[in-house]
């Protein structure tokens, strides 16, 4: 029951207003007065001196406080440790992301370098083939131009009315025509010369291998 206190050191009993509270009922776990023990509500209860119970419970409370404080310190230490673990995880994650980026950048560089080399191989053969065919085009063009001029000369000779004049030039003209007709124009690119399909590549196995890139276990 609530206690009426005139002063902290002189708590008085509500049932017996002239009696100080000086004992503690162990069964009811409440402070009371001697008259309550002799005649009142606590006459059948076990009691103990108030100072002894006070010291014991104060000691228990002190121990409880110390235990809570120690527990709080342990919890705070665990929290601090886990916060440090979080910071370490974030730092390690950033470092591994950087390392992973560098590894893939290296792969990109290798692919770019290899792409450049293969493109150069195609360009070299392309240039070689085109130059050869253009050379043949020039050769055939020169022959066509010379043959066309010879045709013009022959037509003009055919129009010569004087036999003597005609015969002066006809022999040489016939020789030129014969020589021109003997010039071989058989040189030309072989069938399929323009084909560049042999430069095709199969990267399916490389692509499949790249898809299997995974983190090393136990590294």
Secondary structure, DSSP 8 states (H G I E B T S, - for coil): ---EESSTT-EE-SSSTTSB--EEETTTTEEE-HHHHHTSTTTTS-EEEHHHHHHHHHHHHHHHHHHHHHHHHHHHHHHHHHHHHHHHHHHHHHHHHHHHHHHHHHHHHHHHHHHHHHHHHHHHHHHHHHHHHHHHHHHHHHHHHHHHHHHHHHHHHHT---HHHHHHHHHHHHHHHHHHHHS-------TTTT--GGG----HHHHHHHHT----TT-
